[in-house]
Amino acid sequence: MRYFLIALIAIGLTACATKDNKKVEQQTWKGKGFTYYPAGYLKPSNSGRGRRGDNYIYAPNIRFPLAYAPAYINSQVYGIGGQFGPRGSLCDQRNYKYPWRDNYCEKRTRGMPLCPAGVGHQGVDIRAKDCRDNTHYAVAVEEGVITYIGSYSVKLRGTSGRTYRYLHLNSHSIQVRRGQRVWRGQKIGRVSDNMGKTKTSIHLHFDIKQTIRFGNYSKSVYVPPYTSLVDAYKRLLRGRP
Amino acid sequence: MRLLLTTLFLLSSLNADSGILDIKWPKPNLQQQKPSTPYPTVLTKGIKNTKLPIYIPSSFAYDEKMVVVADKNFYTISFLLQGATVMVSGDRTFQQSISTSNSDFQKMMKPSPTIEFMEEEGMRSANFNRHGVNYELSIECDKPKEDARCKEEDFLRKLYSKLIMVGGRP
């Protein structure tokens, strides 16, 4: 039985690898039209090197950080209207479409030990259903406590010990206070373009920081959130967030 | 094939075991722990059950408006400045344990210098490990692209050099 299962897994993985060698296939999720590219496949090719092959779910069973679907993970910087993207409006409908595209490790100057280049984007950028400002709610991904509220960021420490960071929420829409205990799914604030007294595009930057122990040594790092979010989004679409 | 091998290797060496890190407690510095002027109640009360060394910048030790969020295994203390927020946190938990045979992580997880100063999304942070605990000191500015405290490392370096242990118990 054991050998049979091992053989079955090996055949499955070989098939996936063969597929991967041909071209990067979109993953299709039955039922709601949701499609996504695998973790680490960044686009365009000059936007940085993603963490390919790491499909580990670092934050299992979290709730999706936006209250409602649809939502879209793709690049703010290299998407239409972005700083290095094709000309156009940030609100272009093509930015609000599946498939999702990972942007963790996208080109940045931030030190990131888990990115192949050693630097990169610390989380992922998520667009809500549409481009409306201060409309769509971000929610707690797990039960925990709000540890920090800054000029444009909110930090939630989950009971798992992970710290989740929500950036660019409208500061007047924040519905939590420092030290407040929150439940999974509780509203935190509305997605906006807040970057203190300057502005960015309307999106939620979401990242996950956790401590990894490696032998006798440990380090707190921003881990890849994409696979955890794909998993969470599927649960949201199933109606069991 | 490369992808397949990488995936298999990563999955086999990642271990979701979470837990508590061992602390090598420093020798008590009575002057820091029992200052001539008592620390504000918000601080002493907030960290009374926290079982890790609590560090904060000395210049903010008497800030009555500090916000303390803490439990047994972590603390976060934030200080509101003019146009910026400073945060210091310590955490003795881990969420993942990785086998030392994982060569991918060997490169990435190599012990860092005493302290790593990092530019973050519009903020700046200093990450360091002391006594086996991971600490973060950070600053977030209202105007991150203009405010020198967030644009350059100096301000954070100064704060780091003024960290004092104000509590925590084994």
Contacts between the chains, C-beta under 8 A, distances in Angstrom:
chain1	res1	chain2	res2	distance
A	13	B	4	5.2
A	13	B	7	7.2
A	13	B	8	7.0
A	14	B	4	6.7
A	16	B	3	8.0
A	16	B	4	7.1
A	17	B	1	5.6
A	17	B	3	5.6
A	17	B	4	3.8
A	20	B	3	5.1
A	20	B	4	8.0
A	21	B	1	7.5
A	52	B	3	6.5
A	52	B	6	7.4
A	53	B	2	7.6
A	53	B	3	4.8
A	53	B	6	3.5
A	53	B	7	5.0
A	53	B	10	6.8
A	54	B	6	7.4
A	54	B	7	7.5
A	54	B	10	5.3
A	55	B	7	5.9
A	55	B	10	7.9
A	55	B	11	7.7
A	56	B	10	5.9
A	56	B	11	6.3
A	56	B	14	5.3
A	58	B	95	8.0
A	58	B	96	7.2
A	60	B	16	7.5
A	109	B	119	5.8
A	110	B	118	6.3
A	110	B	119	5.4
A	110	B	120	5.8
A	110	B	121	7.3
A	111	B	116	6.5
A	111	B	118	4.5
A	111	B	119	7.4
A	113	B	108	4.5
A	113	B	109	6.9
A	114	B	108	5.8
A	122	B	120	6.6
A	122	B	121	6.3
A	123	B	121	7.7
A	145	B	69	6.0
A	145	B	71	7.9
A	146	B	69	7.6
A	147	B	69	4.7
A	147	B	76	4.0
A	147	B	89	7.1
A	148	B	69	7.7
A	148	B	76	5.8
A	148	B	78	5.6
A	148	B	85	7.7
A	148	B	87	5.4
A	149	B	85	8.0
A	150	B	78	7.8
A	150	B	85	4.4
A	150	B	87	7.4
A	150	B	123	7.3
A	150	B	140	3.8
A	151	B	84	7.5
A	151	B	85	6.6
A	151	B	140	5.4
A	151	B	141	6.6
A	151	B	142	4.8
A	151	B	144	7.9
A	152	B	122	6.8
A	152	B	140	7.4
A	153	B	121	7.7
A	153	B	122	8.0
A	153	B	123	7.4
A	153	B	140	6.2
A	155	B	76	7.5
A	157	B	69	7.8
A	157	B	74	6.8
A	157	B	76	7.4
A	160	B	18	7.1
A	160	B	95	6.2
A	161	B	18	6.4
A	161	B	73	7.5
A	161	B	74	7.5
A	161	B	91	7.2
A	161	B	93	4.0
A	161	B	94	7.5
A	161	B	95	5.3
A	162	B	95	5.8
A	167	B	121	5.8
A	167	B	122	7.6
A	178	B	67	4.6
A	178	B	69	6.2
A	178	B	78	6.7
A	179	B	67	6.5
A	179	B	68	7.8
A	179	B	69	4.8
A	195	B	122	5.6
A	195	B	144	6.8
A	196	B	122	6.9
A	196	B	140	7.7
A	196	B	141	6.2
A	196	B	142	4.1
A	196	B	143	5.7
A	196	B	144	5.8
A	197	B	142	4.9
A	197	B	143	4.8
A	198	B	143	6.4
A	198	B	144	7.1
A	198	B	145	6.0
A	205	B	121	6.0
A	207	B	121	7.9
A	210	B	94	7.7
A	210	B	95	4.2
A	210	B	96	6.5
A	211	B	21	7.6
A	211	B	91	6.3
A	211	B	93	6.3
A	211	B	94	4.1
A	211	B	95	6.0
A	211	B	96	7.6
A	211	B	134	5.6
A	212	B	94	6.6
A	212	B	95	7.4
A	212	B	96	4.7
A	212	B	97	7.6
A	212	B	98	5.8
A	212	B	105	7.7
A	212	B	109	6.6
A	213	B	19	7.7
A	213	B	21	7.0
A	213	B	94	4.3
A	213	B	96	6.9
A	213	B	97	4.7
A	213	B	98	7.0
A	214	B	97	7.9
A	214	B	98	5.0
A	214	B	100	6.4
A	214	B	105	6.0
A	214	B	109	4.1
A	215	B	100	4.3
A	217	B	109	6.8
A	217	B	111	5.4
A	217	B	129	7.9
A	218	B	21	5.7
A	218	B	94	5.5
A	218	B	129	7.0
A	218	B	132	7.4
A	218	B	134	6.2
A	219	B	109	5.8
A	219	B	112	6.9
A	219	B	129	7.3
A	219	B	134	6.8
A	220	B	91	6.7
A	220	B	127	6.5
A	220	B	134	4.4
A	220	B	136	6.8
A	223	B	96	7.9
